[in-house]
Amino acid sequence: MSVVRYCLLLLFALAPVTPVSAQESGERVVKTGAFEEDLYLAGGSVIVDAEVTGDVIAAGGQLAHRGIITQDAILAGGEIDITGRVGDDVRAAGGRVRVNAPVGDHLVVAGGEVDIGPDAEVGGRVWLGGSEVSYEGRAGGELKVWGSTVRIDGRVQGDVTVHAQSLEIGPRAEIAGNLVYATPGAADISTSAQIDGEIMHRRAAEAPRIDWGMVVAGWLLMLLNLLVLGIAFLLLAPGLNARAVEQMSRKTGRSIGFGALFFFLVPPAVVLLWISVVGLLTGFVLFVLYFLFQLLGLLAGLIFFGDRIGGRMVKGGRDRTAGRILGLVVAVLAWGVIQAVPVIGWLATFVLWLFGTGALLLALFTRNGAGGPGRRLGPGESGEGI
């Protein structure tokens, strides 16, 4: 239940319904100075070296916070490095997440590799999930960790609960409450560690069979990769995306129909080309395109729904690209939750893929006006790019 609750928490945290106060997107985004408003940022590289009186929500390949954030920090990226103070909560998810700065209230982190440094003084509880987790900070509340390899060598004012394959308690560890852990074998606890409460080890038979740290980390990494690819597709092919979104808006049934034809007709066509021998090369190219469109179709569908969400997040159209990227973040996270539901998730993903793939095919056919008139591009849209 804790993992589900965290996933929903992350989903709603990244889905604001109020207008964006300040936004910026690009290949490299650097914010310096002082801001009396919330910041919404997206890019390949995002650096916040500023004093922000408000929240910061950012997504990108590499994220770094070096300044001061008075409220919440919500970050999603490939590599996240937090060395600046955060006045309230921190929620971060990425491939590698490092936190080595004061956090006013709660700290929630999930990633492949999670490192909480000695300068991370957290006022509230700390929840961590990942494959490799290292904690050397100071927590004013409880510490809960889900992971494969976990090392704790910091201070905790409350209880410590760990679910892992292996656990090490270092010599500088100070735990004011109980230590409860579930691992296949006994933890490696240093004789210098101070544990004021009880030490309780679940027997191997009682240890969870599912490595929730790995499950959460894998889920987040999958969404992160999809998000990065979606942002790249959005920025590198703005014209194609604009036309595909228009097709999905105006020709929903036709988009799904074209996607279904592509899905059912291409595989037998590839087989026939391969059987004919002379069509080996053509069949191989078509085979590669088939799987490429499986990815691009899903991305196009997510971009469509992300645009609907982004339109609510941007006031006055001041930065349409930033709104589209932030909307895509929410759409990807929502899809990640839905696709985890048996049967329903698979069906939703299949329909979304048909929807996006058909729209992309129609967009390609109507690029130069073939197949019917296209719409006028709105402000900030480009007709260039495929």
C-alpha positions in Angstrom: 0.0 0.0 0.0 2.9 2.4 0.7 4.2 2.0 -2.8 0.8 2.7 -4.4 0.3 5.7 -2.1 3.7 7.1 -3.1 2.9 6.6 -6.8 -0.4 8.5 -6.5 1.3 11.2 -4.4 3.8 11.7 -7.1 1.2 11.7 -9.8 -1.0 14.4 -8.2 2.0 16.4 -7.1 3.0 16.8 -10.7 -0.5 17.7 -11.9 -1.2 21.3 -10.8 -4.5 22.8 -12.0 -3.6 26.4 -11.3 -2.0 28.6 -14.0 1.8 28.5 -14.3 3.5 31.4 -12.7 6.8 31.3 -14.4 7.9 28.8 -17.0 10.9 28.0 -19.2 11.9 25.2 -21.4 14.8 24.5 -23.7 17.9 22.3 -24.2 19.6 24.1 -21.3 17.7 26.1 -18.7 19.6 28.1 -16.1 17.8 30.2 -13.5 19.7 32.7 -11.3 18.7 35.7 -9.2 15.5 35.9 -7.2 12.0 34.9 -8.0 8.8 35.8 -6.1 6.8 33.0 -7.8 6.6 29.3 -8.6 8.9 28.0 -11.3 8.0 25.3 -13.8 11.0 24.2 -15.8 11.8 21.5 -18.4 14.8 20.8 -20.6 17.7 18.6 -21.3 19.7 20.3 -18.5 18.0 22.4 -15.8 20.0 24.3 -13.2 18.4 26.3 -10.4 20.9 28.6 -8.8 18.5 31.1 -7.5 16.4 32.1 -4.5 12.8 31.1 -5.2 10.0 32.2 -3.0 7.6 29.4 -4.0 7.6 25.9 -5.5 9.9 24.5 -8.2 8.6 21.8 -10.5 11.2 20.6 -13.0 11.8 17.8 -15.5 14.8 17.0 -17.6 17.8 14.8 -18.4 20.0 16.5 -15.7 18.7 18.6 -12.9 20.7 20.5 -10.3 19.4 22.7 -7.5 22.1 24.9 -5.9 20.2 27.8 -4.5 17.3 28.3 -2.1 13.7 27.1 -2.6 11.3 28.3 0.2 8.5 25.8 -0.6 8.3 22.4 -2.3 10.7 21.0 -4.9 9.3 18.3 -7.3 11.9 17.0 -9.6 12.0 14.2 -12.3 15.1 13.5 -14.4 17.8 11.2 -15.4 20.3 12.6 -12.9 19.2 14.9 -10.0 21.7 16.7 -7.7 20.3 18.8 -4.8 22.9 20.8 -2.9 20.7 23.8 -2.2 18.3 24.4 0.7 14.6 23.5 0.3 12.2 25.0 2.8 9.4 22.5 2.7 9.1 19.0 1.0 11.3 17.4 -1.6 9.9 14.8 -4.0 12.3 13.5 -6.6 12.5 10.6 -9.0 15.3 9.7 -11.4 18.0 7.3 -12.5 20.4 8.8 -10.0 19.3 11.1 -7.2 21.7 12.8 -4.7 20.5 15.0 -1.9 23.1 16.8 0.3 21.3 19.9 1.6 18.8 20.9 4.3 15.1 20.0 3.7 12.5 21.7 5.9 9.9 19.0 6.0 9.5 15.6 4.3 11.9 13.9 1.8 10.6 11.3 -0.7 13.0 9.9 -3.3 12.9 7.1 -5.8 15.5 6.1 -8.3 18.0 3.5 -9.5 20.7 5.0 -7.2 19.8 7.1 -4.2 22.4 8.9 -2.1 21.5 11.1 0.9 24.6 12.9 2.0 25.7 14.0 5.5 24.5 17.7 4.9 20.9 16.5 4.3 19.2 17.6 7.5 15.5 16.7 7.0 12.9 18.1 9.4 10.3 15.4 8.8 10.1 11.9 7.6 12.3 10.3 4.9 11.0 7.7 2.4 13.5 6.2 0.0 13.2 3.6 -2.8 15.8 2.4 -5.2 18.2 -0.4 -6.2 21.1 1.1 -4.3 20.3 3.3 -1.4 22.8 5.1 0.9 21.7 7.3 3.8 24.1 9.5 5.8 21.8 12.4 6.6 19.8 13.5 9.6 16.0 12.9 9.8 13.7 14.5 12.3 11.1 11.8 11.8 10.9 8.2 10.6 13.1 6.6 7.9 11.6 4.0 5.5 13.6 2.4 2.8 12.8 0.0 0.0 15.7 -1.3 -1.9 18.1 -4.0 -3.0 21.3 -2.8 -1.3 20.8 -0.4 1.6 23.4 1.3 3.8 22.4 3.6 6.7 25.1 5.6 8.4 23.2 8.7 9.6 20.9 10.0 12.4 17.2 9.3 12.7 15.0 10.7 15.4 12.2 8.1 14.8 11.9 4.5 13.8 13.7 2.9 10.9 12.0 0.4 8.6 13.9 -1.3 5.8 12.9 -3.9 3.2 15.9 -5.0 1.3 18.1 -7.8 0.1 21.0 -6.7 2.2 21.3 -4.0 5.0 24.4 -2.4 6.5 24.2 -0.1 9.5 27.4 2.0 9.7 29.4 3.1 12.7 28.0 6.7 12.6 24.4 5.5 12.7 22.2 6.9 15.5 18.6 5.6 15.7 16.4 7.0 18.4 13.6 4.6 17.8 13.3 1.0 16.7 15.1 -0.7 13.8 12.8 -3.1 11.9 14.1 -4.7 8.8 13.2 -7.6 6.5 16.1 -9.2 4.6 17.0 -12.8 3.7 19.9 -12.7 6.1 20.9 -10.8 9.2 22.0 -7.1 8.8 25.6 -6.1 9.1 25.4 -3.8 12.1 28.5 -1.9 13.3 29.3 -2.3 17.0 29.7 1.5 17.1 26.2 2.2 15.9 23.7 3.6 18.5 20.2 2.1 18.4 18.0 3.2 21.4 15.0 1.1 20.5 14.6 -2.6 19.7 16.1 -4.4 16.8 13.6 -6.6 15.0 14.5 -8.9 12.1 11.9 -10.7 10.1 12.6 -14.3 9.3 13.5 -15.0 5.7 10.1 -16.7 5.2 8.4 -13.5 6.3 10.5 -11.2 4.1 8.6 -9.7 1.2 8.9 -11.8 -2.0 8.6 -8.7 -4.1 11.5 -6.2 -4.1 9.4 -3.1 -4.0 12.5 -0.9 -4.3 13.3 -2.5 -7.6 9.7 -2.4 -8.7 9.3 1.4 -8.0 12.8 2.2 -9.4 12.1 0.2 -12.6 8.6 1.8 -13.0 10.1 5.3 -12.6 13.0 4.6 -14.9 10.6 3.3 -17.6 8.5 6.5 -17.3 11.6 8.6 -17.2 12.9 7.1 -20.5 9.5 7.5 -22.1 9.4 11.1 -20.9 12.8 12.0 -22.2 12.0 10.4 -25.6 8.6 12.3 -25.7 10.3 15.6 -25.0 12.9 15.0 -27.7 10.1 14.0 -30.2 8.1 17.1 -29.2 11.0 19.5 -29.7 12.6 17.9 -32.7 9.4 17.4 -34.8 7.1 20.2 -33.9 5.4 20.3 -37.3 4.6 16.6 -37.3 3.3 16.7 -33.8 1.1 19.7 -34.5 -0.5 17.9 -37.5 -0.9 14.6 -35.5 -2.6 16.4 -32.7 -4.9 18.0 -35.2 -5.8 14.7 -36.7 -6.5 13.2 -33.3 -8.7 16.2 -32.5 -10.7 16.3 -35.7 -10.5 12.7 -37.0 -10.5 10.5 -34.0 -12.2 7.5 -35.6 -10.1 7.7 -38.7 -6.9 7.9 -36.6 -7.8 4.7 -34.7 -8.8 3.0 -38.0 -5.5 3.8 -39.7 -3.6 2.6 -36.6 -5.6 -0.7 -36.7 -4.8 -1.2 -40.4 -1.1 -0.6 -39.7 -1.1 -3.0 -36.8 -2.8 -5.9 -38.6 -1.5 -5.5 -42.1 2.2 -4.7 -41.7 3.3 -8.1 -40.1 1.9 -10.3 -42.9 3.3 -7.9 -45.4 6.8 -8.2 -43.9 6.5 -12.0 -43.9 5.5 -12.0 -47.6 8.4 -9.8 -48.5 10.8 -12.0 -46.6 9.4 -15.1 -48.4 9.8 -13.5 -51.7 13.6 -13.2 -51.1 13.9 -10.2 -53.4 12.0 -8.2 -50.9 14.3 -9.0 -47.9 15.7 -5.5 -47.6 12.3 -3.8 -48.0 10.8 -6.3 -45.5 13.6 -5.5 -43.0 13.0 -1.7 -43.3 9.3 -2.2 -42.9 9.9 -4.4 -39.9 12.0 -1.7 -38.2 9.5 1.0 -39.0 6.7 -1.2 -37.5 8.4 -1.2 -34.1 9.5 2.4 -34.4 5.9 3.4 -34.9 4.9 1.5 -31.9 7.0 3.9 -29.8 6.2 7.0 -31.8 2.5 6.2 -31.8 2.5 5.9 -28.0 4.4 9.1 -27.7 2.0 10.9 -30.1 -1.0 9.8 -28.0 0.6 10.9 -24.8 1.5 14.3 -26.4 -2.1 14.7 -27.4 -3.4 14.2 -23.9 -0.5 16.2 -22.5 -1.6 19.2 -24.7 -5.0 19.0 -23.2 -3.5 19.1 -19.7 -0.9 21.7 -20.6 -3.6 24.1 -21.9 -4.9 24.3 -18.4 -1.5 24.9 -16.9 -0.4 27.9 -19.1 -2.2 31.2 -18.7 -2.4 33.4 -21.8 -0.2 31.1 -23.9 3.0 32.8 -22.7 5.1 29.7 -23.2 3.3 27.1 -25.1 6.3 24.7 -25.4 6.7 24.7 -21.6 3.1 24.0 -21.1 3.2 21.1 -23.6 6.2 19.6 -21.8 4.7 19.9 -18.4 1.4 18.4 -19.7 3.4 15.5 -21.2 5.0 14.9 -17.8 1.5 14.5 -16.2 0.2 12.4 -19.1 3.2 10.0 -18.9 2.8 9.6 -15.1 -1.0 9.0 -15.5 -0.3 6.4 -18.2 2.2 4.8 -15.9 -0.4 4.3 -13.2 -3.1 3.1 -15.6 -1.0 0.6 -17.5 -0.1 -1.1 -14.2 -3.8 -2.2 -13.9 -4.2 -5.7 -15.3 -6.1 -6.0 -18.5 -7.4 -2.4 -18.4 -3.9 -1.0 -18.6 -3.0 -3.2 -21.6 -6.2 -2.3 -23.4 -5.8 1.4 -22.7 -2.2 1.3 -24.0 -3.2 -0.6 -27.1 -6.0 2.0 -27.9 -3.6 4.8 -27.2 -1.1 3.3 -29.6 -3.6 2.8 -32.3 -4.8 6.4 -31.8 -1.4 7.9 -32.0 0.0 5.7 -34.8 -3.0 6.4 -37.1 -2.8 10.1 -36.4 1.0 10.1 -37.3 0.3 8.3 -40.6 -2.5 10.8 -41.5 -0.2 13.6 -40.5 2.6 12.3 -42.8 0.1 11.9 -45.7 -1.3 15.4 -45.2 2.1 17.2 -44.7 1.9 19.1 -47.9 -1.8 19.3 -48.2 -2.4 15.8 -49.6 -5.5 14.1 -48.3 -7.3 17.3 -47.4 -6.6 20.8 -46.2 -4.6 21.3 -43.0 -5.2 23.8 -40.3 -3.5 27.0 -39.7 -0.7 26.7 -37.2 -1.2 28.6 -34.0 1.2 31.2 -32.5 4.5 29.6 -31.5 4.0 26.5 -33.7 6.2 25.5 -36.5 5.5 23.8 -39.7 9.1 22.6 -40.0 10.4 19.2 -39.0 9.0 15.8 -39.7 
